[in-house]
Amino acid sequence: MTKKQSLFVKDGINYAKPFAAISALFFLWGIAHGLLDTLDKNFQEMLHLHKWQSSMIQFSLYGAYAIMAIPAGMFMKRFGYKKGVIFGLLLFAAGALLSAATAPMQSFILFLLCLMIIGSGLTTLETAANPYTTKLGPPETAERRINFSQSFNGLAWTIGPLIALYVYGNRSHVEGEKMMSIVLPFALIGLAVLVVAFIFMRLKLPEITEEDENAAHGAGHGSSAVPGVDGEVEISDDPAHPRYITKKPLWQNKHFKTGFIAQASYVAAQTGVFSYLINFVSDHDQHPRWDSHDGPYFLSLGFLLFMIGRFSGGAIMKYVQPSKLLAIYTLAVCLLLPVVGSKLGWTSLIALYGVFFFMSIMFPTIFALAIRGLGSQTKRGASFLVMAVAGGAVFPPIMGYVADHYGMAKGFFVPIPLFLFILYYALSGYKVKA
């Protein structure tokens, strides 16, 4: 009979409290992303931008992931998870407060630069928090923990558009005040993040050392280290078992390489879908068509389904292997996107909401599967997986270009090849090879 695995107790230590503290961070950066996904339409109307031009918002934010992920990983390897979290919070706060300070200049370029600073902070936070959640308990339940933490990210994404609706929905703003109204929520978030940074400075968090990361997969639970092949060390009779560690150089691990590509593909596709929902429901070719000012309601509902998908997905993983659930959900997205792109009215909108639901588990599940068995290379591997988030910088302009020339609905055909690769990863690419 299989022994029931605890989520938070490992080697007699209960990590529930530090896990709760780290999970709160997922809510913070979810608010930022939820707000940003409403800005495209605002800037299109305020500055008369094309869709691909307004996508520079995503390009600036996610481009920071490409620039900052490796330095963040080096910082964390040198100073640890806790200091990585604090550094990320301070960068996040600095970018948010600077966006408010520069708002009177009415400069889109300056706002994009502030977004890059915010993105650098979020990169550092994600580089620390995502792998840290997988270490705060047994490796066998790592996927469930990271999905649970990421659920708070989904909750914040739901709230973000509602904040945007309250702040940006006032049509009485004159042009000179519009920019200030856009950055006001970021100023408030910046102050809140600054407070959280000081709280974390005083908070006691267990530091996971390289030895601990090796031990997390190591002997002591009825397993013993057995020399493997090609420089690997196997600490389980089953090489696909969580208690397995590799001594190969990072990029020689196939499951990590394919995980990196799958993660970049996912974030690219997700960013496009999230960014253009409001454009989709307000597109002049769309029937029925809604006012763009009501768009945040539609986006918030999508994020609500996204959050429900993460909470329920984490629970389902108790009974269904994470890779199998990832395959099922990815296949569902591949079947729904052509319906979205076919302009079938309410049917297409419902299909788009289905895409939101089934995308929910992809990021955390790919992340957990890709870093499995990396041992002391986990921090470095995590930094590359966070760098893969930069896929979100290049894809929205492509979707925007297609939307500008062929209609918004047709833009939703573009992510399908990316999800097909994720389906391959879920079926085969995730496997750790012995």
ABEGO torsion letter per residue (X at the ends): XBBBBBAABBGGBBAAAAAAAAAAAAAAAAAAAAAAAAAAAAAAAAAGBBAAAAAAAAAAAAAAAAAAAAAAAAAAAAAEAAAAAAAAAAAAAAAAAAAAAAAAAGBAAAAAAAAAAAAAAAAAAAAAAAAAAAABEBAAAAAAAAAAAAAAAAAAAAAAAAAAAAAAABAABBAAAAAAAAAAAAAAAAAAAAAAAAAAAABBBBBBBAAAAAAAABBGAGBBBBBBBGGBBBABABAABABBBBABBAAABAAAAAAAAAAAAAAAAAAAAAAAAAAAAABAABOBBBBAAAAAAAAAAAAAAAAAAAAAAAAAAAABBAAAAAAAAAAAAAAAAAAAAAGAEAAAAAAAAAAAAAAAAAAAAAAAAAABGAEAAAAAAAAAAAAAAAAAAAAAAAAAAAAAAAEAAAAAAAAAAAAAAAAAAAAAAABBBX
